[in-house]
Amino acid sequence: MQRKKVAVIGTGYIGAVHVEQLLRMPGVEIVGVADRNIALARDVAARFGIARVYDSAEQVLADSAVEVIHNCTPNHLHYDLNCRALAAGKEVFSEKPLALNAAESADLAQRAARQGAVTGVGFCYRYYPVVQEAAARVARGDIGTVFNVMGSYLQDWLLYDTDFNWRLNPDMAGRSNIMGDLGSHWCDLAQFVTGLKIVEVMADLRTTHPVRKRPKSGEALTFAKAGPSDYEEVPVKLDDYAAVLLRFENGARGTFTTSQLAAGRKCHIDLQVYGSKGALAWNHERQAELWVGHRDTANEVFIESPLLQTEATRRHARLPSGHPMGYMDAMWNLFADFYLAIDLKRQGKKPDYRYPDFAAGHAEMQVLEAALASHHSGAWTRVG
Ligand SMILES: NC(=O)c1ccc[n+]([C@@H]2O[C@H](COP(=O)([O-])OP(=O)(O)OC[C@H]3O[C@@H](n4cnc5c(N)ncnc54)[C@H](O)[C@@H]3O)[C@@H](O)[C@H]2O)c1
């Protein structure tokens, strides 16, 4: 199989993670990287031994040698760059959220489908081995009919009014901060594990700090802090907290809470699925464990294992039993499914596994849009 020639646009926090994982992906060659901050792109290229630093995203798109684009720029650039990459005949992996609104994401999903492009979206939390295992067990009927889905996604890096990031700027983030950022991950996880669509939502969002102190020196990089004296006060309108009631297509009910002001919680993702025969629960802080709840016998904790997992999910448990995989490996697993889809396309075949493509990215945008509409109207709102 010929090596796939790849370029990464945006070399900030997640772009560097993409580069690192692509370097250990068989059959992939990173031909270059680009970032508006050229010094950052040069630094990443030097650190990882990447030969070329492009002057701009435009130069990447114009390079006919590049077959696959990884779009790791802030949200407001996703639609335009993804569109232009598809138009240039490239396969496209985009970070989430897929676009700024559902009209844009629908358009991207349609364009990709029309031209048979292989697409991917960065819903990496699906790719912990026991999350795949949970989805396979629900599909096999282990927990019976799903009744309730509950959970949260909590962080603390925007706790103080001196914390700032482009995610709080609607021109770059879109109409939501936290529901678009963390909510999109959790809703994707819930729908993937249950195999059920969210069809209706009732949402309550809050901007806890309506005024924040932005570093004068320019944009703060994700998870970075500025010194205490060089701030200017700016109004903030986007959400940093959300609580959402959910209805799933089979009538199951759910609840989801998210906050970036939850002191001590760094990346606390909790998903609990309760069914007519049993329950499954997973938490990102103990990422290798799947809690299996029984009513009449002792509960179990299943640990990821390439020997013991359901056969279809073993390929995602890539280390010997007892050797836990982490965030980087989840990203690698996600990319592995994306690049396998490209291999299959080249053989004239389609994937027989579920992975997050632009259609999945659009499904998340529809949930997000319904949540925003519900928050404004105060009423239950249908998705899509
Ligand atoms: N899948 C995940 O777990 C995950 C995690 C973090 C971020 N993300 C997503 O990834 C995207 C980037 O987030 P981040 O945290 O890496 O942000 P970041 O601010 O750390 O990095 C973004 C980079 O894009 C660059 N950029 C801006 N405009 C550009 C342009 N026109 N051309 C080229 N580069 C440009 C910036 O200079 C910056 O280096 C966001 O959409 C975010 O939602 C996903």
The ligand as an ORCA input file, in Angstrom:
! r2SCAN-3c Opt
* xyz 0 1
  N     -10.305     16.198     19.913
  C      -9.899     16.793     21.010
  O      -9.791     16.176     22.062
  C      -9.541     18.266     20.954
  C      -8.747     18.821     21.962
  C      -8.392     20.170     21.865
  C      -8.846     20.933     20.803
  N      -9.652     20.376     19.857
  C     -10.142     21.206     18.727
  O      -9.003     21.537     17.917
  C      -9.106     22.871     17.422
  C      -7.858     23.655     17.860
  O      -7.832     23.735     19.258
  P      -6.473     23.921     20.097
  O      -6.822     23.680     21.501
  O      -5.380     23.131     19.474
  O      -6.217     25.488     19.860
  P      -4.831     26.262     19.897
  O      -5.183     27.681     20.042
  O      -3.887     25.639     20.871
  O      -4.240     25.995     18.425
  C      -4.850     26.486     17.246
  C      -3.744     26.827     16.257
  O      -4.331     27.198     14.999
  C      -3.512     28.248     14.461
  N      -4.221     29.005     13.425
  C      -5.143     29.986     13.607
  N      -5.529     30.467     12.401
  C      -4.834     29.776     11.460
  C      -4.799     29.824     10.036
  N      -5.551     30.674      9.325
  N      -3.956     28.971      9.382
  C      -3.187     28.103     10.083
  N      -3.181     28.042     11.440
  C      -4.007     28.851     12.118
  C      -3.165     29.097     15.679
  O      -2.040     29.927     15.425
  C      -2.889     28.013     16.733
  O      -1.525     27.624     16.758
  C     -10.413     23.433     17.979
  O     -11.420     23.351     17.014
  C     -10.741     22.532     19.163
  O     -12.138     22.401     19.401
  C      -9.992     19.065     19.912
*
